[in-house]
Amino acid sequence: MVRVLVPLPDVVPDRVKVSGERFHYLTRVLRVAVGAALEVFDGSGRAFSAKLESASSDEAVLALGPARAGATPRRAITVVQGLPKAEKLEWILQKGTELGAAAFAPAAASRSVVKLAAGRAAERQKRWQRIVEEAARQCGRDDVPEVLPVRALADAARALAPGTCVLVLDEEERGTRLSAAVAGLEPDAPLALVVGPEGGLDRAEVEELRALGGHPVSLGPRVLRTETASVAALAVLLHLGGELG
């Protein structure tokens, strides 16, 4: 089924117009014909059956049908990801979206190889947001994760919503496993996973995060790359929540 992201108002109209990139994608890339069925999702958790009712040279009209039950993850999980190399972060965004992350907070850590100036970071943020939108479309999610601005690691932790339980993936942690840390939490309690870049987090960063209320946790004895650790932790959380496996 063809799916297209279209922001919708609170009161959903019978018809919506699409133009620009979405119009090009539907009519030029996918070559959807007038009368064809498709699905519209609005990025906030709603999805509707739809039909391409008409198309001009630069605009299409979609007739909206009944809403369907959404596929929104139960737990809001923010991945605070220490900036890795570009291709690794893009992979984390794609797979993290598939595995239910609600938001991504790219963070400049002391061992981050990538250093982004303010202007470059804003450009990258726009690209990263497009990547998660496409990943949400492909994997059937009706909501779209938010990619937050690049911040210093501690600032990214401070910017999390009040009440968020912050779990720091720490390769030196031996006492507390990720599964044990979430065992006593409510199923819908918001979480943040802090993952270091290549080379991991340094001890000063772990202690600073601990001082901010973070809890160091372990994924076990295996040594994982940063991109593997992020998606492995998300998979564990989905499994514990009964949504995977």
C-alpha positions in Angstrom: 0.0 0.0 0.0 1.3 3.4 -1.0 1.6 5.7 2.1 2.1 9.4 2.2 2.8 11.8 5.1 0.4 14.8 5.0 0.0 17.1 8.1 -3.7 17.4 9.0 -5.6 19.8 11.2 -7.4 18.6 14.3 -10.7 18.4 12.5 -9.9 16.2 9.5 -11.3 17.4 6.2 -12.9 15.2 3.5 -10.2 16.2 1.0 -6.6 17.5 1.2 -4.3 19.0 -1.4 -0.7 18.0 -1.8 2.0 19.8 -3.7 5.8 20.2 -3.9 7.8 17.2 -2.8 4.8 15.1 -1.8 3.1 15.7 -5.2 6.3 14.8 -7.0 6.7 11.6 -5.0 3.1 10.5 -5.7 2.7 11.3 -9.3 6.3 11.3 -10.7 8.1 8.8 -8.6 5.4 6.3 -7.7 3.2 7.2 -10.7 0.0 6.8 -8.7 -3.0 7.0 -11.1 -6.1 9.0 -10.5 -8.6 6.7 -8.7 -5.9 4.6 -7.0 -6.2 3.8 -3.3 -3.5 4.8 -0.8 -3.0 5.7 2.8 -2.5 9.1 4.4 -0.8 9.4 7.8 -0.3 12.7 9.6 2.8 12.1 11.7 1.0 12.5 15.0 -0.5 9.0 15.2 -3.5 9.1 12.8 -3.9 7.3 9.5 -6.7 7.3 6.9 -7.6 5.3 3.8 -7.5 7.7 0.8 -7.9 7.9 -2.9 -6.2 10.1 -5.4 -9.2 12.0 -6.7 -7.5 14.3 -9.2 -4.2 15.7 -10.3 -3.0 18.8 -12.2 0.5 19.7 -13.3 1.6 20.7 -9.8 -1.1 19.6 -7.3 -3.1 16.6 -6.3 -6.3 16.2 -4.4 -6.7 13.3 -2.0 -10.2 12.2 -0.8 -9.9 10.8 2.8 -11.8 7.8 4.0 -12.1 6.1 7.4 -9.4 6.3 10.0 -7.6 3.1 10.9 -6.2 2.0 14.2 -2.7 3.6 14.7 0.6 1.8 15.1 2.1 4.3 17.7 4.6 2.8 20.2 3.3 2.7 23.8 6.4 4.0 25.5 8.1 7.3 24.5 11.8 6.6 24.1 14.3 9.3 23.3 17.7 8.2 21.9 20.4 10.6 23.1 23.0 9.6 20.6 26.6 10.8 20.9 27.4 12.0 17.4 29.0 9.2 15.3 30.1 9.4 11.7 27.3 10.6 9.4 26.4 7.2 7.8 26.2 5.5 11.2 23.8 8.2 12.6 21.6 7.9 9.5 21.4 4.1 10.0 20.5 4.6 13.7 17.7 7.0 12.7 16.3 4.6 10.2 16.4 1.5 12.4 15.5 3.4 15.6 12.4 4.7 13.9 11.5 1.1 12.9 12.0 0.0 16.6 9.8 2.7 18.0 11.9 5.6 19.1 9.8 8.7 19.7 12.7 11.2 19.4 16.4 11.4 18.6 18.7 13.9 20.4 22.1 14.0 18.6 24.7 15.0 21.1 28.2 16.3 20.9 30.3 14.1 23.2 33.9 14.4 24.1 34.9 11.5 21.9 32.7 12.4 19.0 34.8 12.4 15.8 32.2 14.5 14.0 32.2 18.3 14.9 29.4 20.3 13.5 29.2 24.1 13.4 25.9 25.7 14.2 24.9 26.3 10.5 26.0 22.8 9.4 24.1 21.2 12.3 20.9 22.9 11.4 21.2 21.7 7.8 21.9 18.1 9.0 18.9 18.3 11.4 16.6 18.9 8.4 18.1 16.0 6.5 17.8 13.7 9.5 14.2 14.7 10.0 13.5 13.7 6.4 15.2 10.4 7.0 12.9 9.5 9.9 9.8 10.7 8.0 10.7 8.3 5.2 11.5 5.5 7.7 8.1 6.0 9.4 6.4 5.8 6.0 8.1 2.6 5.1 7.6 0.8 8.4 4.0 1.6 8.8 4.2 4.0 11.7 1.6 6.8 11.9 3.6 9.0 14.1 7.0 10.5 13.1 9.9 10.8 15.6 11.3 14.2 16.2 15.0 14.9 15.6 16.1 17.5 18.1 18.8 20.1 17.6 22.4 19.0 18.2 23.5 19.9 21.7 26.3 19.2 24.1 25.7 15.8 25.8 24.8 17.2 29.2 22.6 19.9 27.6 20.8 17.2 25.7 20.1 15.4 28.9 18.9 18.6 30.6 16.5 19.3 27.7 14.6 16.1 28.2 11.0 16.3 29.4 10.6 16.4 33.2 10.0 12.9 34.6 12.0 11.1 31.9 14.0 8.2 33.3 17.5 8.5 31.8 19.4 5.3 31.2 23.1 5.6 30.3 24.6 2.7 28.3 27.9 2.3 30.1 30.3 -0.3 29.0 32.0 -0.3 32.5 28.7 -0.9 34.4 28.6 -4.3 35.9 25.8 -4.2 38.4 22.6 -3.1 36.6 21.3 -4.5 33.4 19.0 -2.5 31.1 16.2 -5.0 31.7 16.5 -4.7 35.5 16.5 -0.9 35.3 13.1 -0.8 33.5 11.5 -3.7 35.4 9.9 -1.4 38.0 8.8 1.3 35.7 5.3 1.9 34.4 4.8 0.5 30.9 4.2 4.0 29.5 6.9 5.9 31.5 9.1 8.0 29.2 12.7 6.9 28.9 15.9 8.2 27.4 18.7 6.0 26.3 22.1 7.8 26.3 24.5 6.1 23.9 28.1 7.2 23.4 29.8 7.8 20.0 32.6 5.7 18.6 35.0 5.2 21.6 32.1 5.5 24.1 31.5 7.9 26.9 34.4 9.1 29.0 34.1 8.7 32.8 33.6 12.4 33.4 30.5 12.4 31.1 29.1 9.3 32.9 29.5 11.0 36.3 27.9 14.2 35.0 24.9 12.3 33.6 24.7 10.5 37.0 24.6 13.9 38.8 21.8 14.9 36.5 19.8 11.9 37.5 21.0 9.4 35.0 21.3 5.7 35.7 24.3 3.7 34.2 23.1 0.4 32.8 24.7 -2.5 30.9 23.5 -4.5 27.9 25.7 -7.4 28.9 29.3 -8.5 28.4 29.4 -8.1 24.6 31.3 -5.1 23.1 28.9 -3.4 20.7 29.5 -0.6 18.2 27.6 2.6 18.9 25.1 1.9 16.1 24.5 -1.6 17.3 24.1 -0.6 20.9 21.4 1.9 20.1 19.2 -0.5 18.1 19.9 -3.4 20.5 18.7 -1.4 23.5 15.6 -0.3 21.6 14.9 -3.9 20.7 15.3 -5.0 24.3 12.8 -2.3 25.5 10.3 -3.4 22.8 10.6 -7.0 23.9 10.2 -6.1 27.6 7.1 -4.1 26.6 5.6 -7.0 24.8 5.8 -5.3 21.4 8.6 -7.5 19.9 9.5 -11.2 20.0 
